[in-house]
Amino acid sequence: MRLKTNTLAIALLSSVFMVGCQPTSPPTDGPQPDLHEDHDQADGHDGHAHPEHGPNGGELLELGAEEYHAELLHDDDAQTVTINLLDSAAKEAVTIPDQEVTLNVKADGSGSQFKLTSTGEGEANSTFTSEDAKLIELLEGEHADITLVVTIAGKQYRGQMHHDHAHGEEGHDHAH
């Protein structure tokens, strides 16, 4: 009887250890699917793919947790700075009722604030411009830290970027 009890105890312990050592999911043959294949891991934005430029070729500022984007265009020929408000995919225009947005620029150790005014009228504004010579001068400098302040759907957003103006580089497009 003692032999049966010992054999039964050993069998139970062996089954517990065998069950505890099993992998949590059964192995499959062939390559495993990439559960994140729609993400670009090399872009530095939490594994999500992002466009590098806006629909007009401008630099993008992220607003919120990618809820919206803003495209910054600096046109040397027209001497204008333009902000276009865009959706989360940075493709379609987003409108706000405000007639202006604020751009804070820090360059050469000092900060300045600029108001960009809507190019439209009424409550559906998505494009804002400035011809302020000082703003254009700061953006033409070597480096500038830019913060856009805008309210969309009742929530204030701050989009930040570091703007490098690479002088003397071939192929550098100033309409950014």
HUFEN-V579429 format. One record per pair of residues at least 12 apart in sequence whose C-alpha atoms are under 10 Angstrom apart, sorted by the first residue. I is the first residue (numbers start at 0). J is the second residue. Records with the same first field share a line. If there is no record, write none. Layout:
I: J, J
//
This chain:
35: 47
44: 65
48: 88
49: 65, 87, 88, 89
50: 88, 89, 90
51: 89
52: 70, 71, 89, 90, 175
53: 68, 69, 70, 71, 72, 83, 84, 85, 88, 89, 90, 91, 175
54: 70, 83, 85, 89, 90, 91, 92
55: 70, 71, 72, 83, 90, 174, 175
56: 70, 71, 72, 172, 174, 175
57: 69, 70, 71, 72, 73, 74, 81, 82, 83, 172, 173, 174, 175
58: 70, 71, 72, 73, 82, 160, 162, 174, 175
59: 71, 72, 82, 83, 84, 85, 89, 158, 159, 160, 175
60: 82, 84, 85, 89, 145, 146, 147, 157, 158, 159, 160, 161
61: 85, 87, 89, 147, 156, 157, 158, 159, 160
62: 84, 85, 86, 87, 147, 148, 149, 151, 155, 156, 157, 158, 159
63: 87, 154, 155, 156, 157, 158
64: 87, 156
65: 86, 87, 88, 89
66: 85, 86, 87, 88, 89, 151, 156
67: 84, 85, 86, 87, 88, 89, 91, 92, 93, 151, 156, 158
68: 83, 84, 85, 86, 87, 88, 89, 90, 91, 92, 93, 156, 158
69: 81, 82, 83, 84, 85, 86, 87, 89, 92, 93, 125, 126, 147, 149, 158
70: 82, 83, 84, 85, 89, 90, 126, 175
71: 83, 84, 127, 128, 147, 162, 174, 175
72: 128, 173, 174, 175
73: 128, 129, 134, 135, 138, 139, 172, 173, 174, 175
74: 130, 135, 172, 173, 174, 175
75: 135, 136, 138, 139, 172, 173, 174, 175
76: 173, 174
77: 130, 174
78: 129, 130, 131, 132, 134, 135, 136, 174
79: 128, 129, 130, 131, 132, 134, 135, 174
80: 115, 127, 128, 129, 130, 131, 132, 134, 135, 138, 174, 175
81: 115, 116, 117, 118, 126, 127, 128, 129, 130, 174, 175
82: 100, 102, 115, 116, 117, 125, 126, 127, 128, 129, 147
83: 117, 124, 125, 126, 127, 128
84: 124, 125, 126, 127, 149, 151
85: 125, 126
91: 125
92: 124, 125, 126
93: 123, 124, 125, 126, 151, 152
94: 122, 123, 124, 125, 126, 151, 152
95: 117, 121, 122, 123, 124, 125, 126, 149, 150, 151, 152, 153
96: 117, 120, 121, 122, 123, 124, 125, 150, 151, 152, 153
97: 116, 117, 120, 121, 122, 123, 124, 125, 149, 150, 151
98: 114, 115, 116, 117, 118, 119, 120, 121, 122, 123, 124, 125, 126, 127
99: 113, 114, 115, 116, 117, 118, 124, 125, 126, 127, 128, 148, 149, 150
100: 113, 114, 115, 116, 117, 126, 127, 128, 147, 148, 149, 150
101: 113, 114, 115, 116, 127, 146, 147, 148, 149, 150, 157
102: 114, 115, 129, 134, 145, 146, 147, 148, 149, 157, 158, 159
103: 134, 143, 144, 145, 146, 147, 148, 159
104: 134, 137, 138, 143, 144, 145, 146, 147, 159, 160, 161, 162
105: 137, 138, 142, 143, 144, 145, 146, 161
106: 137, 138, 140, 141, 142, 143, 144, 145, 162
107: 137, 140, 141, 142, 143, 144
108: 143
110: 137, 143, 144, 145
111: 133, 134, 137, 145
112: 134, 145, 146, 147
113: 129, 131, 133, 134, 147
114: 127, 128, 129, 131, 134, 147, 148
115: 127, 128, 129, 130, 131
116: 128, 129, 130
117: 129
137: 162, 164
138: 162, 163, 164
139: 162, 163, 164, 165, 166, 173
140: 162, 163, 164, 165, 166
141: 162, 163, 164, 165, 166
142: 161, 162, 163, 164, 165
143: 160, 161, 162, 163, 164
144: 159, 160, 161, 162, 163
145: 157, 158, 159, 160, 161, 162
146: 158, 159, 160, 161
147: 159, 160
162: 175
//
